[in-house]
Amino acid sequence: MVDLVKSLETCCGCGACAAVCPHGAITMREDADGYVYPEVDSGRCVDCGACLSACRFTTAEKRQPAAVYAAQWRRPELAGCASGGVFSALATQTLAAGGVVFGCRMQPEDQWHPVLCKAERPEDLNLLRGSKYVWSSTGTAYREVRDALRSGRSVLFSGLPCQVAGLKGFLRRDYEGLVTVDIICHGTPPPRLFAAYVAELGRRRRGRMHDFRFRVKERGWGLYYYYYYWQGDKLKKRCREYTRSVFYRLFLSSTLYRPSCYACPFAGRGRVADLTIGDCWGIGREHPELDREKGGPMSFREGVSCVLVNSPAGRRLLEAAAGELETAEVTYESVARYNQQLNHPSPRPAAREAYLTAFRQGGWRAVERTFLRRQWYPLMKEYVKKGLVSLKIVRR
């Protein structure tokens, strides 16, 4: 029987091995911490090796970016996007040409477990917009991509870099109609932990959670989140800065990612997808002349994306969507300076195991208690500083 998981650091949970198995011998299972790994049924496995050939986590072909752009979607729907709306522009172009788009969705009916799914109508794209700072399942997406390509339809596939590598390993050949987009990924916490966090939010509000978005622009482009919840028959909303969320803080400090994220082979200049997209953080320092307030073509307040063009297919799609986008060529270094995952994987904090142990033993509340116990002094300084800033504003 094949040994698929030789070490936790070399399995990203992309599911390519399970999707490609001709005998259905592989199932993706959660471990004690909620991270997903393949499990092989010895009664069905015939040692054909299809799963091993599909795994591209350490063997995927990578390319250097040929060009880098700052970009912003021109449509009003930009407000619903996490950054500059490039994915939406590419997806809109793909659907207009009769293609199908695959991206990540997270809904209450999915138990707050993100999953890759397809969109075939413009109105379906809203579910795929926005950031989901949680590990996502590929579900049946790989097979659906293959079916669409075999039927002659063009496909835009957007996912984590490891999921793009998994798709290529599953397909085992190139398709002219396929364009892949990977995101600049920090790492992925387990869905079980996020679901527990959301449940605790609902409990504290004495309501039922309806929606959660990690990135909103009600206060401008930045690290804000909001959530909707039902109290009786009333739908209420809260918008908060990331500092108000322990989950958000732990995500940004790379504390609860799966082990493979800390050894990610895709966190660097070599890219596995045709296009790479992410937030163009730091553009106000690097290229202030592009801001609309200074006579430039883009509104920095509304969010700006960076786009790495890694292949001719990626360039062709970006050019096809040019009428939807404001773009300006920038350097790789100016983007990587504010996106460290374009330089190296996220570091593995020493406190990671303490938080995982707390969650196993006491659920989300135990995680928050651990956070407050370990971070009380920095938190105290932060709140005192905010209080002094507020006082200065009042005095003025």
SULNOR-V167750 format. One line per field, one symbol per residue. ss: DSSP state (h for helix, s for strand, l for the rest). phi: phi as a letter, one per 20 degrees, with the letter a starting at -180 (. if undefined). psi: psi as a letter, one per 20 degrees, with the letter a starting at -180 (. if undefined). A space follows every 10 residues. Layout:
# SULNOR-V167750
ss->???
phi->???
psi->???
This chain:
# SULNOR-V167750
ss->lllllllhhh lllllhhhhh lllllsssss lllllsssss lllllllllh hhhhllllll llslllssss sssllhhhhh lllllhhhhh hhhhhhllls sssssllhhh llllsssssl lhhhhhhhll llllllslll hhhhhhhhhh llllsssssl hhhhhhhhhh hllllllsss ssslllllll hhhhhhhhhh hhhhlllsss ssslllllll lllsssssss sllsssssss shhhlhhhhh hhllllllhh hhhlllllll slllsssssl llhhhhlhhh shhhlllslh hhllsssssl lhhhhhhhhh lhhhssssss lhhhhhlllh hhllllllll lhhhhhhhhh hhhhhhhhhh hhhhhhhhhh hhhhhhhhhh hhhhhl
phi->.fdedfbffd cemfnffffe ffdmeccecf efenedcfce effdfdlfnf fffffcgdcf fccefebcce bbfeeffgfe efcemfgfff ffffffenec ddbecbcgfe lldgbfbdcc cgfefgfeen ecebfdeeld ffffffffff enefcdddaf gfffffffff fmaecfeecd cdefdfqcff ggffffffff gfffelbdfd bbcfccdfdo fredbbbdbe dmddedccdc fgfedfffff ffeledffgf ffcffderff deefcccafe gnffefbffe fgfdneecef feocedcded bgffffffff egfececbfc egffeffdcf fedafffeff egffffffff ebmfffffff fffedffgff ffffffffff ffffff
psi->pqnhnhqhij oikhjhghhi oijkipppqq ahijqpqqpp ohhhpjlhjh ghhhojgijq pqqqphqpqp qpqiqhihhj qhdjkgghgg gggghhjjaq ppapqoqhij kkoqqprqpi qhiihhhirr qolqpqqicj gghhgggggh jjqqpoopaq hhhgggghhg hjrqphjppq pqqopgrorq hggghhgghh ggghjlapph qpphorkhkr oamqqrqqqp ocjporqppq qhiiphgggh ghjkhkrqhh hikpijnahp qhrhqpqapm qjhhghmhii phikjaiqoh hippqqppoi rhgggggghh jhiiqpqppr qghhghhjnh iihrrqqoqh ighhgggggh hjahhhgggg ghhhjhghgg hghgghghgh ggggh.
